[in-house]
Amino acid sequence: MLAGIKLILRLYVQPGAAMSDILDRGSLLFSTIAVLLISFALGNSLAGFAFSFYVPLFVLAVIYTPGMLLIGGWVGRASGSFRSAFQRDYAPLLTCAASAWTAANLPLLLIAWFQPRLFVAATGVAYIYFAVLIFFAVRTVFGTGNGAAAAILGLSWIPLVAAYLLQGPLRYLLGFLASPFLLFYIFFYLRGELGGALGNLGAGLRRGQSFRRNLEAAAINPHDAEAQYQLGLIYQQRRQFTEAIRRFENAIAIDTTETDAHFQLGRIAREQGRLADALAHFQTVVNQDERHSQSEILRELGSLYLSARQYEDASNELLKYEERRPCDAEGLYYRGQALEGLGKATEARQIYERAVEAASLAPQYLRRAAGRWSRLARKRLSQI
């Protein structure tokens, strides 16, 4: 319990790092109980402000969190089908969202106790702060950039509006579910099946925490480069680049032939605009294995040269990549950009058209990611 309280308090000073720690050490049970306690206290702190204490948790668990999973899948940031995303991300996202709600409303509860006249104005501030914390939660759980996290946050009002419009049926449903006869029946006749289903809701969070603990234990071994690399991937996916870089560098220090670590360090450096560092890491990868990651190192090099506006070098690397992976929509889009930079508009159009076609023919599990490059290619086709 004390550990859960510390995680909540850390959200006030280091929200990004705190969300990552909640994924590693947080408890879905603690976070949901915290929501219930805070909402119960709020509902009984001000005259005329009474509401059912379970409503905030119901909205978070049944409407807001599934809604964000749907939106994340729609914008292409939650990988896989909705079912797989739900099994993997529901419990982690709900744990983070419940922790965010608690952190946002705890000061509101103190204001209700000691400065009730400021309560209405403070409510708006509290929910702005809740939105800020949800931004960090989405970025951490989905591994998105700032723009995509802001987009998902900006669209997250949609399920809340839908819930508001359906509040009549929802209120009836809640009243029905609260029937003592129904609760009695569920407890005595369905507790086995229901217990298994509820247990599976938290499986995604438990698996991630168990995997992380095993990696941390393995990383104690000073000769285990793979454990350091895997921990680096976790931090990279959560956008905690400082810690990811440290882990990847540890892996290289243990094993200088750790090509994967150089590859990821190059990707991080390119994203951060450190093009010289990115080139050094990518060149190391090429020297160690030119076909690394199914030759994707060539695509990364081409993208790097594009960022540096070295269009000739970019075109050369991307042409080699195209010869090996002719149906990769991302590589084709980058090559179209390189040809545009060289003033070869006609050839660029042909490549963009191929990128659109490649995306449409991608396997189902890759189609969502390929769709991004198809949209970008279509946009360029309309402008040249």
N, C-alpha and C positions, 0 to 999 in steps of 0.2 A: 504493500500500500504506500509506504514512504517513497519507494522508487517511482511509483506512478505520480505522486504529488510533485516530486522533483522534476519529472518530465513536463508536467503541466506548467510549472513555474519557469522552466527554461524557455518555453515558447515566448515569454515576454522579452528575452534578451537575445536569443539566437534561434529564431523560428525555423530557419532552414535546417540547421544541425539538429534541432530538437525533433523535427519531423522524421529525420533519418533515425534518430535514437528510438523514437516511438515504434518505428517499423522493426527495429532490432530487439527492443526490450519491453515494448508496451504490451498492455493487456486489454483485449476487447471487453472483458468482463468489468475491469476497473473503469474504463472510459465510459461505458454505458451506465454504470452505477453512478458515476460522477455527474452525468447529465441528469439523471433522475433526481439526485439529491439537490443539485443547484436549481432545477426547475421547480421542485417542490418548495424549496425555500423562497424562491422568487414569487411563486403563486400565493404565498401566505405572508408576504412582507408588506404589501401595500393594499390599502382598502380599495375595492373596486377593480383590482387587477388579478383576480383569481382566475386560473385556468387549470385544466387537467394536467397534472404533473407529467404524464407520459406522452403528451403531444409532441414536445421537441424531439424526444428519442424516436417516436413513431415517424415523424417527418424525415429525420436524418436517415433512419434505417430502411424505411419502406419507399420513400419518394426521392430524397435528395441524392443519396449515394448511388442507387441504381440509375437515376437520371444522369448523373455525371459519367457513369460507365457507358451508358448509351451514347452520350455526347462525345466522349473520348473515342469510342469506336467509329462514330460518324465522321469525325474530323481526322480519322486515321492515326490516332495516337495510342489507342489501346489495341495491342496486337491480338490477332486471332478472332474467333467468333465471340459473340456476346456471352455465350455459355462458358467458354474457356476463360474469358476476361472476368466474368462474374466469380468463377471458382478461384481464380488466382488473386484478384484485386479487391473483391468486395470487403473482406474482413480488414485488410490493411487500410483501405480508403475510409471505411466506417470508423476504425479506431482513430485515425488521424482527424477525421471530421468531428467526432465526438470530443476529442481532446481540444480541438480548436473552439468548439462551442463552449466548452467549460471555461477555457481561458478567456474567452471574450465576455462571458456572462458573470464570472466571479467578481470583477470590479463593479459590475452593475448591481450585484447583490449587496455589496458593501455600501454603495450609494443609496440603495433603497433603505438600508438600515439607518445610515447616519446623515444623509442629505437627500431626503425624498423629493424635495422641490426640484432637484436637478435630474430626476430619474428619466423624464421624457427625452430631454436633450441628450442624456448619456446613452439612451437606447440606440439612437442613430450612430453614435460613435462606436458603440460596441459591435454593431453589425458591419460597420465598415472594417473594423479590426478583424472580425470573423472572416470577411472576404479576403483580407490580406493573408491570413493564416491558411485559408483554403487554397490560395494561389500556391503557397509553398507545399501544401499537401499534394496537390495535383502534380506539381513539378517533380516531387520526390517519388510518388507512387508510379506515375506513368513514365517518368524519365524524359519529360518534354523540355523544350527550350522555353524561355520567358514568353515569347509570342504565343506559342501554342497553349501554354498554361493560362495565359490571360484570356485567350479565345474560349477555352473550355469554361473558365470562371464566368466570362461574360454571358455565356449561353445557359449557365446553370440555373438562371431564374425561370427558365421555361417549365421544368417539372414543378416548381413551386407555384407558378401561376395556374398550372393545370390542377394541382391539388386544391388551390383556393376555389377554383371554379367548380370542383367536385366535392366541396366540403360537406354538402348535405349528405350524399351517399356515403362518404367516408365516415361521417359522424355516426350514421346508422350502423355501418359495419363495425365500428369500434364498440358501439353499445351492444351489438349482437355478440361480439367476441368476448365482451366482459361479462356475459351472462354466467352466473354461478353454475347453472346446469351444464353449459357447454364446457366450462373449465373443469368441472368434475369428470365429464366424459373424456376429455382430452387426457387428463392426468391418469385415469385408471385404465383406459383402453388403448390410447395411442402414444403413451409415454415412450415406448421402445422406439417406434418409428420416428416420432418427433425428436427424440433425443439424438438419434443418428443424424437426422437432417440438420438440426441446429449445430451439432458437433462439426459437420462438414463445412458450415459457414465459416468457421474459424480456421479451417485447414490451411488455407493459403497463407495466413499470417504465421501459423505454427511452423509450416514447412520452411518458410523464409528465415525465421528465427533459428530453427534447428540447423539449417545449412550454414548460416552465418557463424553460429557457435562452433561448428565443426571446423570451419575455415580458420577461425581465430585460434583454435587449438592447434591446427596443423601449422599455422604461421609461426608458432613458437620455435619450430624446427628451423635453425638458421640456414639449412641447406634446401628448403622446400620453396623453390621459385614459383611453382604452380599455385600454391596457396596464396602467395602475395599477388600474383596476377589475377586470380579469381576475386580476391578482395578489391583489387583495383577496379575490376569490371563493375562490382556492386556500387562503389562510390561514383564511378563514371556515369552509370545509369541514373543515379540520383542527382547528377549535376554537381557533385562535391569534388570539383576538379583538383583542388589542392591536395586532398587526401588520396585521390586516385593517382595523381602524378607520383606522390611519395611511394605508394605501393608498387606501381610499375617500375619505378627506379630501383626499389628494393629487389624486385625480381631480376632485373638486369644485373645488379651488383652480385647476386647469387649465381646467375647463369648468363654470361654475355651473349649466348646464342638464343636467348628468349626472344624470338622474332615477334611473337604476338605483342609483347610489352612495347617494343619499339613502334609497332604499327599503331597501337592505341595512343601512345605518347605523341606520335605524329598527328593523329586526328585531333587530339585535344589542342595541340599547339596551333594547328591550322584554324580551329574554331576560335581560339583566343587571339588570332591575328599575329602570332609569332611565326612568321613564314620561314625564317632562316632555321629555326629549331625544327619546324615540321619537315623541312627539306632534308635536314641531317638525319632525322629518324627514318624517313621514308627511304632515303638512299641506303641506309643500313639494311633495311628490309629487302630492298632490291638486291643488294650484294649477297645477302644470306639466302634468299629464295625469291626469285622473280615471279614465281607463280603462287606466292603466298595468298591465302584466303581466296582461292579460285581466281587468281590474277587481279583481285580487286586493288592491290597495291598500285597497279598501273592507273586505275580510275582515280585513286586518291591523289596520285602524283599529277595527273591531268587537271584535277580540280584545284590543286595547289597552284599550278602554273597559271590557271585562269585567274585566281585571286591576285596573282602578281602581274597579270596582264601580259604574260609571256605566251602569246597565243600560238606561236609556231611550235614551241616545246609542248604546250598543252595538246595541240592537234596530233603531234607525233606519238605521244604516250597514249592518247585516247584511241588512235587508229590501231595501235598494237592491241589494246584492250578489246576493241571492237572485233578484231580478227579472232580472238579467243572466246569472247562472249557477245556474239552479234545480236542477241535479243534482250540485252539488258537496257531497260528504258532510261535508267539514270545515266549510264555511260553514253548513250546516244544523245541525251539532252546536253550533257557537258560538251560533247564533240560539236554539236550544233552551235553552241556558244563560242567555241574556239573558232569555228569557220566564220561566224559572224564577225568576230574580232579581226579576222584576216581579210574582211571585206568580200567574202565569198557567199553572198546572200542566197544564190540559187542552190548551191550545194547544202547550205545550212537548212534551207526549207526541206530538202529531200531527207536530211537526217532527222529533222523534227517530225516529219510525217512517219518515219520509221519508228521513232520513239513512241508516238501515239499508238501505232499498230502493235508494237511490242508490249505495251502496257495492256492492251485489250486481249492479248493472247497469253498473258502471264497466268500461272497456276492460281487457283482460287485463294490459297493461303498467302500469295504474294501480291494479289491484285490490288489490295487496299494501299499498300506502300507504293506500288507502281503507278497508281492513280495520280499521285502527287506530280510525278514527272510528266505524265500525260497532260495534266492541266497546265503545267508550265510550258510544255512544248506547244500546246494549242494557243496559249497567250502569245508566244513569240511568233507563231505562224500568222497571227492576226496583225502583227506589227511590222513585218518585213515584206 
